Amino acid sequence: MTPQETVLTYNVIFEPAEEGGYIAFVPSIPGCMTQGETFEEAKENVKDAIKGCLAVMRDEGVEVPKSDKEQITAFVAVPAFG
């Protein structure tokens, strides 16, 4: 990375895939998703997917989404209705 290069940061959601591995998608970039056999592979693959999606957006003259704000997600358990 050169000193003048801008770094964009996006929130990525990783979900376990039914067939194994993980699916990764970027909510702020519609249609930007990938998968990997492991979490680490999905994490690396999503970087390439983001780069590809941003390149297509630039080529088509679509405004590139700015970096996302950092988010914290957590599972919260609540009693089921019954």
Biopython code that builds the backbone (N, CA, C, O; Angstrom):
import numpy as np
from Bio.PDB.StructureBuilder import StructureBuilder

atoms = [
    (1, "MET", "N", (0.854, -1.183, 0.000)),
    (1, "MET", "CA", (0.000, 0.000, 0.000)),
    (1, "MET", "C", (0.891, 1.236, 0.000)),
    (1, "MET", "O", (1.846, 1.321, 0.773)),
    (2, "THR", "N", (0.578, 2.186, -0.866)),
    (2, "THR", "CA", (1.355, 3.411, -0.936)),
    (2, "THR", "C", (0.848, 4.401, 0.103)),
    (2, "THR", "O", (-0.286, 4.278, 0.567)),
    (3, "PRO", "N", (1.668, 5.382, 0.476)),
    (3, "PRO", "CA", (1.248, 6.353, 1.496)),
    (3, "PRO", "C", (-0.013, 7.128, 1.115)),
    (3, "PRO", "O", (-0.730, 7.599, 1.998)),
    (4, "GLN", "N", (-0.297, 7.269, -0.187)),
    (4, "GLN", "CA", (-1.445, 8.048, -0.631)),
    (4, "GLN", "C", (-2.694, 7.203, -0.817)),
    (4, "GLN", "O", (-3.761, 7.738, -1.117)),
    (5, "GLU", "N", (-2.581, 5.904, -0.644)),
    (5, "GLU", "CA", (-3.706, 5.006, -0.880)),
    (5, "GLU", "C", (-4.737, 5.110, 0.245)),
    (5, "GLU", "O", (-4.389, 5.086, 1.426)),
    (6, "THR", "N", (-5.994, 5.226, -0.134)),
    (6, "THR", "CA", (-7.080, 5.288, 0.841)),
    (6, "THR", "C", (-7.515, 3.881, 1.202)),
    (6, "THR", "O", (-7.606, 3.010, 0.337)),
    (7, "VAL", "N", (-7.783, 3.662, 2.468)),
    (7, "VAL", "CA", (-8.265, 2.363, 2.922)),
    (7, "VAL", "C", (-9.737, 2.514, 3.296)),
    (7, "VAL", "O", (-10.092, 3.361, 4.116)),
    (8, "LEU", "N", (-10.579, 1.697, 2.696)),
    (8, "LEU", "CA", (-12.002, 1.680, 3.020)),
    (8, "LEU", "C", (-12.270, 0.473, 3.915)),
    (8, "LEU", "O", (-11.665, -0.585, 3.742)),
    (9, "THR", "N", (-13.164, 0.637, 4.854)),
    (9, "THR", "CA", (-13.496, -0.428, 5.793)),
    (9, "THR", "C", (-14.988, -0.698, 5.727)),
    (9, "THR", "O", (-15.796, 0.226, 5.827)),
    (10, "TYR", "N", (-15.356, -1.962, 5.558)),
    (10, "TYR", "CA", (-16.764, -2.337, 5.453)),
    (10, "TYR", "C", (-17.096, -3.425, 6.460)),
    (10, "TYR", "O", (-16.272, -4.289, 6.759)),
    (11, "ASN", "N", (-18.309, -3.368, 6.974)),
    (11, "ASN", "CA", (-18.813, -4.435, 7.836)),
    (11, "ASN", "C", (-19.175, -5.621, 6.962)),
    (11, "ASN", "O", (-19.795, -5.468, 5.909)),
    (12, "VAL", "N", (-18.784, -6.795, 7.406)),
    (12, "VAL", "CA", (-19.048, -8.029, 6.678)),
    (12, "VAL", "C", (-19.770, -8.986, 7.617)),
    (12, "VAL", "O", (-19.389, -9.130, 8.779)),
    (13, "ILE", "N", (-20.800, -9.631, 7.117)),
    (13, "ILE", "CA", (-21.529, -10.628, 7.896)),
    (13, "ILE", "C", (-21.122, -12.005, 7.399)),
    (13, "ILE", "O", (-21.168, -12.283, 6.200)),
    (14, "PHE", "N", (-20.729, -12.855, 8.318)),
    (14, "PHE", "CA", (-20.332, -14.234, 8.002)),
    (14, "PHE", "C", (-21.374, -15.165, 8.604)),
    (14, "PHE", "O", (-21.694, -15.076, 9.790)),
    (15, "GLU", "N", (-21.896, -16.052, 7.779)),
    (15, "GLU", "CA", (-22.872, -17.034, 8.247)),
    (15, "GLU", "C", (-22.385, -18.429, 7.893)),
    (15, "GLU", "O", (-21.848, -18.641, 6.806)),
    (16, "PRO", "N", (-22.568, -19.389, 8.807)),
    (16, "PRO", "CA", (-22.217, -20.769, 8.453)),
    (16, "PRO", "C", (-23.090, -21.242, 7.293)),
    (16, "PRO", "O", (-24.301, -21.018, 7.290)),
    (17, "ALA", "N", (-22.477, -21.894, 6.315)),
    (17, "ALA", "CA", (-23.214, -22.429, 5.175)),
    (17, "ALA", "C", (-23.718, -23.827, 5.520)),
    (17, "ALA", "O", (-23.054, -24.568, 6.244)),
    (18, "GLU", "N", (-24.889, -24.185, 5.005)),
    (18, "GLU", "CA", (-25.471, -25.503, 5.272)),
    (18, "GLU", "C", (-24.537, -26.630, 4.861)),
    (18, "GLU", "O", (-24.451, -27.649, 5.546)),
    (19, "GLU", "N", (-23.838, -26.452, 3.747)),
    (19, "GLU", "CA", (-22.960, -27.497, 3.237)),
    (19, "GLU", "C", (-21.563, -27.442, 3.863)),
    (19, "GLU", "O", (-20.682, -28.211, 3.480)),
    (20, "GLY", "N", (-21.361, -26.547, 4.813)),
    (20, "GLY", "CA", (-20.066, -26.363, 5.461)),
    (20, "GLY", "C", (-19.420, -25.079, 4.995)),
    (20, "GLY", "O", (-19.801, -24.527, 3.963)),
    (21, "GLY", "N", (-18.465, -24.610, 5.732)),
    (21, "GLY", "CA", (-17.800, -23.361, 5.402)),
    (21, "GLY", "C", (-18.644, -22.159, 5.796)),
    (21, "GLY", "O", (-19.546, -22.258, 6.627)),
    (22, "TYR", "N", (-18.338, -21.037, 5.192)),
    (22, "TYR", "CA", (-19.011, -19.785, 5.541)),
    (22, "TYR", "C", (-19.380, -18.996, 4.298)),
    (22, "TYR", "O", (-18.684, -19.041, 3.284)),
    (23, "ILE", "N", (-20.486, -18.274, 4.392)),
    (23, "ILE", "CA", (-20.904, -17.313, 3.380)),
    (23, "ILE", "C", (-20.638, -15.937, 3.978)),
    (23, "ILE", "O", (-20.935, -15.696, 5.148)),
    (24, "ALA", "N", (-20.082, -15.041, 3.179)),
    (24, "ALA", "CA", (-19.790, -13.685, 3.638)),
    (24, "ALA", "C", (-20.482, -12.698, 2.717)),
    (24, "ALA", "O", (-20.408, -12.823, 1.495)),
    (25, "PHE", "N", (-21.162, -11.704, 3.309)),
    (25, "PHE", "CA", (-21.749, -10.663, 2.480)),
    (25, "PHE", "C", (-21.579, -9.303, 3.118)),
    (25, "PHE", "O", (-21.438, -9.174, 4.334)),
    (26, "VAL", "N", (-21.596, -8.282, 2.257)),
    (26, "VAL", "CA", (-21.333, -6.905, 2.665)),
    (26, "VAL", "C", (-22.627, -6.107, 2.499)),
    (26, "VAL", "O", (-22.981, -5.744, 1.377)),
    (27, "PRO", "N", (-23.334, -5.830, 3.588)),
    (27, "PRO", "CA", (-24.636, -5.161, 3.481)),
    (27, "PRO", "C", (-24.615, -3.810, 2.757)),
    (27, "PRO", "O", (-25.585, -3.467, 2.081)),
    (28, "SER", "N", (-23.543, -3.047, 2.883)),
    (28, "SER", "CA", (-23.527, -1.719, 2.255)),
    (28, "SER", "C", (-23.140, -1.752, 0.776)),
    (28, "SER", "O", (-23.147, -0.717, 0.110)),
    (29, "ILE", "N", (-22.801, -2.949, 0.257)),
    (29, "ILE", "CA", (-22.501, -3.095, -1.167)),
    (29, "ILE", "C", (-23.433, -4.185, -1.704)),
    (29, "ILE", "O", (-23.091, -5.366, -1.653)),
    (30, "PRO", "N", (-24.599, -3.805, -2.214)),
    (30, "PRO", "CA", (-25.575, -4.795, -2.681)),
    (30, "PRO", "C", (-24.972, -5.799, -3.665)),
    (30, "PRO", "O", (-24.286, -5.427, -4.616)),
    (31, "GLY", "N", (-25.243, -7.071, -3.413)),
    (31, "GLY", "CA", (-24.778, -8.134, -4.286)),
    (31, "GLY", "C", (-23.355, -8.587, -4.026)),
    (31, "GLY", "O", (-22.877, -9.513, -4.682)),
    (32, "CYS", "N", (-22.674, -7.963, -3.094)),
    (32, "CYS", "CA", (-21.291, -8.324, -2.808)),
    (32, "CYS", "C", (-21.270, -9.448, -1.779)),
    (32, "CYS", "O", (-21.523, -9.239, -0.592)),
    (33, "MET", "N", (-20.959, -10.650, -2.270)),
    (33, "MET", "CA", (-20.904, -11.795, -1.369)),
    (33, "MET", "C", (-19.940, -12.836, -1.917)),
    (33, "MET", "O", (-19.598, -12.824, -3.099)),
    (34, "THR", "N", (-19.513, -13.730, -1.049)),
    (34, "THR", "CA", (-18.613, -14.811, -1.433)),
    (34, "THR", "C", (-18.735, -15.906, -0.393)),
    (34, "THR", "O", (-19.605, -15.859, 0.477)),
    (35, "GLN", "N", (-17.860, -16.889, -0.487)),
    (35, "GLN", "CA", (-17.883, -17.979, 0.488)),
    (35, "GLN", "C", (-16.475, -18.513, 0.667)),
    (35, "GLN", "O", (-15.556, -18.129, -0.057)),
    (36, "GLY", "N", (-16.313, -19.398, 1.633)),
    (36, "GLY", "CA", (-15.032, -20.046, 1.861)),
    (36, "GLY", "C", (-15.237, -21.313, 2.653)),
    (36, "GLY", "O", (-16.205, -21.441, 3.403)),
    (37, "GLU", "N", (-14.325, -22.246, 2.487)),
    (37, "GLU", "CA", (-14.405, -23.519, 3.216)),
    (37, "GLU", "C", (-14.161, -23.328, 4.706)),
    (37, "GLU", "O", (-14.665, -24.101, 5.520)),
    (38, "THR", "N", (-13.389, -22.300, 5.070)),
    (38, "THR", "CA", (-13.124, -21.972, 6.467)),
    (38, "THR", "C", (-13.437, -20.494, 6.669)),
    (38, "THR", "O", (-13.613, -19.751, 5.703)),
    (39, "PHE", "N", (-13.507, -20.071, 7.935)),
    (39, "PHE", "CA", (-13.740, -18.656, 8.224)),
    (39, "PHE", "C", (-12.614, -17.804, 7.645)),
    (39, "PHE", "O", (-12.866, -16.759, 7.044)),
    (40, "GLU", "N", (-11.368, -18.255, 7.828)),
    (40, "GLU", "CA", (-10.224, -17.497, 7.312)),
    (40, "GLU", "C", (-10.270, -17.368, 5.793)),
    (40, "GLU", "O", (-9.974, -16.303, 5.250)),
    (41, "GLU", "N", (-10.640, -18.445, 5.106)),
    (41, "GLU", "CA", (-10.746, -18.395, 3.649)),
    (41, "GLU", "C", (-11.857, -17.443, 3.220)),
    (41, "GLU", "O", (-11.679, -16.676, 2.274)),
    (42, "ALA", "N", (-12.991, -17.482, 3.898)),
    (42, "ALA", "CA", (-14.091, -16.568, 3.581)),
    (42, "ALA", "C", (-13.671, -15.121, 3.808)),
    (42, "ALA", "O", (-14.046, -14.232, 3.044)),
    (43, "LYS", "N", (-12.894, -14.893, 4.856)),
    (43, "LYS", "CA", (-12.419, -13.545, 5.167)),
    (43, "LYS", "C", (-11.497, -13.029, 4.059)),
    (43, "LYS", "O", (-11.606, -11.870, 3.661)),
    (44, "GLU", "N", (-10.604, -13.862, 3.563)),
    (44, "GLU", "CA", (-9.728, -13.459, 2.468)),
    (44, "GLU", "C", (-10.521, -13.284, 1.174)),
    (44, "GLU", "O", (-10.293, -12.332, 0.428)),
    (45, "ASN", "N", (-11.451, -14.200, 0.909)),
    (45, "ASN", "CA", (-12.243, -14.122, -0.321)),
    (45, "ASN", "C", (-13.109, -12.864, -0.369)),
    (45, "ASN", "O", (-13.315, -12.292, -1.439)),
    (46, "VAL", "N", (-13.614, -12.436, 0.783)),
    (46, "VAL", "CA", (-14.490, -11.260, 0.779)),
    (46, "VAL", "C", (-13.696, -10.000, 0.455)),
    (46, "VAL", "O", (-14.251, -9.054, -0.104)),
    (47, "LYS", "N", (-12.427, -9.970, 0.788)),
    (47, "LYS", "CA", (-11.594, -8.819, 0.396)),
    (47, "LYS", "C", (-11.539, -8.707, -1.126)),
    (47, "LYS", "O", (-11.686, -7.619, -1.684)),
    (48, "ASP", "N", (-11.323, -9.849, -1.792)),
    (48, "ASP", "CA", (-11.302, -9.856, -3.257)),
    (48, "ASP", "C", (-12.666, -9.489, -3.830)),
    (48, "ASP", "O", (-12.752, -8.769, -4.825)),
    (49, "ALA", "N", (-13.735, -9.984, -3.201)),
    (49, "ALA", "CA", (-15.092, -9.677, -3.673)),
    (49, "ALA", "C", (-15.364, -8.179, -3.566)),
    (49, "ALA", "O", (-15.938, -7.583, -4.478)),
    (50, "ILE", "N", (-14.956, -7.575, -2.462)),
    (50, "ILE", "CA", (-15.163, -6.131, -2.283)),
    (50, "ILE", "C", (-14.399, -5.360, -3.350)),
    (50, "ILE", "O", (-14.946, -4.450, -3.974)),
    (51, "LYS", "N", (-13.139, -5.718, -3.561)),
    (51, "LYS", "CA", (-12.342, -5.032, -4.592)),
    (51, "LYS", "C", (-13.018, -5.136, -5.955)),
    (51, "LYS", "O", (-13.087, -4.155, -6.696)),
    (52, "GLY", "N", (-13.513, -6.321, -6.281)),
    (52, "GLY", "CA", (-14.183, -6.520, -7.565)),
    (52, "GLY", "C", (-15.456, -5.707, -7.685)),
    (52, "GLY", "O", (-15.708, -5.082, -8.716)),
    (53, "CYS", "N", (-16.260, -5.716, -6.630)),
    (53, "CYS", "CA", (-17.514, -4.949, -6.647)),
    (53, "CYS", "C", (-17.236, -3.455, -6.780)),
    (53, "CYS", "O", (-17.923, -2.759, -7.529)),
    (54, "LEU", "N", (-16.238, -2.963, -6.061)),
    (54, "LEU", "CA", (-15.909, -1.537, -6.134)),
    (54, "LEU", "C", (-15.390, -1.165, -7.525)),
    (54, "LEU", "O", (-15.696, -0.085, -8.030)),
    (55, "ALA", "N", (-14.613, -2.048, -8.144)),
    (55, "ALA", "CA", (-14.113, -1.781, -9.497)),
    (55, "ALA", "C", (-15.262, -1.681, -10.490)),
    (55, "ALA", "O", (-15.268, -0.794, -11.344)),
    (56, "VAL", "N", (-16.228, -2.578, -10.386)),
    (56, "VAL", "CA", (-17.397, -2.547, -11.271)),
    (56, "VAL", "C", (-18.191, -1.263, -11.038)),
    (56, "VAL", "O", (-18.634, -0.622, -11.991)),
    (57, "MET", "N", (-18.369, -0.891, -9.770)),
    (57, "MET", "CA", (-19.109, 0.333, -9.459)),
    (57, "MET", "C", (-18.423, 1.553, -10.078)),
    (57, "MET", "O", (-19.079, 2.413, -10.666)),
    (58, "ARG", "N", (-17.106, 1.616, -9.941)),
    (58, "ARG", "CA", (-16.365, 2.740, -10.533)),
    (58, "ARG", "C", (-16.519, 2.757, -12.048)),
    (58, "ARG", "O", (-16.762, 3.807, -12.643)),
    (59, "ASP", "N", (-16.377, 1.583, -12.671)),
    (59, "ASP", "CA", (-16.495, 1.486, -14.127)),
    (59, "ASP", "C", (-17.869, 1.916, -14.621)),
    (59, "ASP", "O", (-17.993, 2.484, -15.706)),
    (60, "GLU", "N", (-18.899, 1.647, -13.827)),
    (60, "GLU", "CA", (-20.269, 1.986, -14.210)),
    (60, "GLU", "C", (-20.683, 3.381, -13.749)),
    (60, "GLU", "O", (-21.815, 3.804, -13.980)),
    (61, "GLY", "N", (-19.765, 4.092, -13.097)),
    (61, "GLY", "CA", (-20.061, 5.444, -12.638)),
    (61, "GLY", "C", (-20.954, 5.500, -11.416)),
    (61, "GLY", "O", (-21.570, 6.528, -11.132)),
    (62, "VAL", "N", (-21.023, 4.394, -10.694)),
    (62, "VAL", "CA", (-21.842, 4.340, -9.471)),
    (62, "VAL", "C", (-20.985, 4.811, -8.305)),
    (62, "VAL", "O", (-19.813, 4.447, -8.201)),
    (63, "GLU", "N", (-21.568, 5.617, -7.433)),
    (63, "GLU", "CA", (-20.838, 6.124, -6.278)),
    (63, "GLU", "C", (-20.431, 4.970, -5.364)),
    (63, "GLU", "O", (-21.258, 4.131, -5.006)),
    (64, "VAL", "N", (-19.164, 4.934, -4.995)),
    (64, "VAL", "CA", (-18.633, 3.899, -4.111)),
    (64, "VAL", "C", (-19.038, 4.230, -2.679)),
    (64, "VAL", "O", (-18.834, 5.355, -2.222)),
    (65, "PRO", "N", (-19.614, 3.255, -1.961)),
    (65, "PRO", "CA", (-20.003, 3.516, -0.575)),
    (65, "PRO", "C", (-18.791, 3.873, 0.281)),
    (65, "PRO", "O", (-17.721, 3.280, 0.138)),
    (66, "LYS", "N", (-18.968, 4.830, 1.153)),
    (66, "LYS", "CA", (-17.904, 5.215, 2.082)),
    (66, "LYS", "C", (-17.719, 4.099, 3.103)),
    (66, "LYS", "O", (-18.541, 3.188, 3.197)),
    (67, "SER", "N", (-16.656, 4.178, 3.851)),
    (67, "SER", "CA", (-16.411, 3.199, 4.898)),
    (67, "SER", "C", (-17.579, 3.157, 5.872)),
    (67, "SER", "O", (-18.205, 4.177, 6.163)),
    (68, "ASP", "N", (-17.860, 1.952, 6.370)),
    (68, "ASP", "CA", (-18.895, 1.785, 7.381)),
    (68, "ASP", "C", (-18.347, 2.184, 8.743)),
    (68, "ASP", "O", (-17.140, 2.136, 8.980)),
    (69, "LYS", "N", (-19.248, 2.578, 9.632)),
    (69, "LYS", "CA", (-18.865, 2.776, 11.024)),
    (69, "LYS", "C", (-18.726, 1.406, 11.664)),
    (69, "LYS", "O", (-19.406, 0.457, 11.275)),
    (70, "GLU", "N", (-17.852, 1.312, 12.634)),
    (70, "GLU", "CA", (-17.683, 0.032, 13.306)),
    (70, "GLU", "C", (-18.969, -0.320, 14.042)),
    (70, "GLU", "O", (-19.591, 0.527, 14.684)),
    (71, "GLN", "N", (-19.347, -1.570, 13.936)),
    (71, "GLN", "CA", (-20.554, -2.057, 14.611)),
    (71, "GLN", "C", (-20.175, -3.223, 15.506)),
    (71, "GLN", "O", (-19.212, -3.944, 15.247)),
    (72, "ILE", "N", (-20.938, -3.386, 16.542)),
    (72, "ILE", "CA", (-20.781, -4.552, 17.406)),
    (72, "ILE", "C", (-22.052, -5.344, 17.314)),
    (72, "ILE", "O", (-23.142, -4.798, 17.486)),
    (73, "THR", "N", (-21.932, -6.620, 17.045)),
    (73, "THR", "CA", (-23.103, -7.482, 17.002)),
    (73, "THR", "C", (-22.972, -8.544, 18.087)),
    (73, "THR", "O", (-21.870, -8.948, 18.460)),
    (74, "ALA", "N", (-24.108, -8.978, 18.575)),
    (74, "ALA", "CA", (-24.115, -10.003, 19.614)),
    (74, "ALA", "C", (-25.418, -10.776, 19.538)),
    (74, "ALA", "O", (-26.437, -10.250, 19.091)),
    (75, "PHE", "N", (-25.384, -12.009, 19.968)),
    (75, "PHE", "CA", (-26.610, -12.789, 20.089)),
    (75, "PHE", "C", (-27.237, -12.447, 21.434)),
    (75, "PHE", "O", (-26.548, -12.356, 22.450)),
    (76, "VAL", "N", (-28.545, -12.260, 21.426)),
    (76, "VAL", "CA", (-29.281, -11.955, 22.646)),
    (76, "VAL", "C", (-30.389, -12.976, 22.784)),
    (76, "VAL", "O", (-31.217, -13.113, 21.883)),
    (77, "ALA", "N", (-30.423, -13.695, 23.893)),
    (77, "ALA", "CA", (-31.429, -14.734, 24.108)),
    (77, "ALA", "C", (-32.662, -14.144, 24.796)),
    (77, "ALA", "O", (-32.545, -13.397, 25.767)),
    (78, "VAL", "N", (-33.831, -14.484, 24.285)),
    (78, "VAL", "CA", (-35.089, -14.063, 24.904)),
    (78, "VAL", "C", (-35.990, -15.304, 25.002)),
    (78, "VAL", "O", (-35.895, -16.203, 24.166)),
    (79, "PRO", "N", (-36.849, -15.354, 26.003)),
    (79, "PRO", "CA", (-37.748, -16.502, 26.117)),
    (79, "PRO", "C", (-38.693, -16.576, 24.930)),
    (79, "PRO", "O", (-39.158, -15.548, 24.440)),
    (80, "ALA", "N", (-38.977, -17.776, 24.471)),
    (80, "ALA", "CA", (-39.915, -17.988, 23.373)),
    (80, "ALA", "C", (-41.332, -17.800, 23.888)),
    (80, "ALA", "O", (-41.619, -18.035, 25.062)),
    (81, "PHE", "N", (-42.200, -17.379, 23.002)),
    (81, "PHE", "CA", (-43.622, -17.290, 23.366)),
    (81, "PHE", "C", (-44.180, -18.697, 23.400)),
    (81, "PHE", "O", (-43.792, -19.528, 22.580)),
    (82, "GLY", "N", (-45.057, -18.979, 24.303)),
    (82, "GLY", "CA", (-45.577, -20.313, 24.283)),
    (82, "GLY", "C", (-46.566, -20.524, 25.310)),
    (82, "GLY", "O", (-47.110, -21.622, 25.426)),
]
sb = StructureBuilder()
sb.init_structure("model")
sb.init_model(0)
sb.init_chain("A")
sb.init_seg("    ")
for serial, (resi, resn, name, xyz) in enumerate(atoms, 1):
    if name == "N":
        sb.init_residue(resn, " ", resi, " ")
    sb.init_atom(name, np.array(xyz, "f"), 0.0, 1.0, " ", f" {name:<3s}", serial, name[0])
structure = sb.get_structure()
